[in-house]
Amino acid sequence: MANSENQVIEIIPTLLVGDNSFDASSIPLCTLCIEVDERRIRFCIVRDENMECIWLEDYSFETVLNPNEIFERLKKVFTGHLLWSSHSWKNVRISINSHAFSLIPNLIFEEDSAADYLAFALGNPVPKDEKVLYHDLPLVHAQNVFSVPQIWYDWMINHFGNSQITFYHLTSPLIIGALVSHLEHQQIRMVSIYFEKDYFTLVITESQQLILCNRFRFSKTQELAYIILFTLSQLNFLPEEMKVICYGEIAPSADAYTELSRFFPNLQIGNGPTTLRYNRQCADVPGHRYFGLFNTYLVSS
């Protein structure tokens, strides 16, 4: 592994691949993309000049962690990586995967009401230890409003203080990825499903326009299928009309995939975004699993 003398290993990555020639002199030419949720920390490095992914690390945890536990692991990952902890990245793009988000059309969005929009979506006030953020999604003419634990936000701003830092909610890269995929597949209607343990994010597009984006909890594969079928029926879409692409923690052998294949004849496992290039090591990684992380780079590119 490159630069092993600069790394204090306290948390073992479940996946680590990268270009051994990467060194500190490359950092100002690269973007660091980070994805954080209650079960994992992931990051990748993209060389901006040719939009090539050259490094990927994934730290997953067996149990759901609270924000303070995730924060402690986040600090260990990046303070242990002296090279990655450089303050001179060209960009740092951070994707927060949480239940707290709301898409607000630009026509009605008011900056001072961001916390109110999120509280309405959550059904209760935003906790005081959460910072409310938002960012523009030009392709859907909306603002994605979300929150991030204040301790995460403060530490990241301080740790990467000399870089251009942008925070997103994970649904934004998933939406961008789905719209680009829609264009590539040249379908009228598409369903993109991003799987996690116990959750999935559903993105429905028509004629390259976003129709719906929502995150659902499920415990059984039958429940998963029911939620998707019910949602489509509310939109007057027929399952056989839909191209369905699966991303995230899913494989053709998974029970969820088998269950969905009963209802969707046009079902397949997706790929990583084709807009990016991948070096030899990263090209061997199942791109559909890191669809959200890779598209975190593309939200602003």
Summary of the structure (lengths in Angstrom):
residues: 301
radius of gyration: 19.0
end to end distance: 29.3
largest distance: 58.2
contacts: 955
relative contact order: 0.15
helix: 34%
strand: 33%
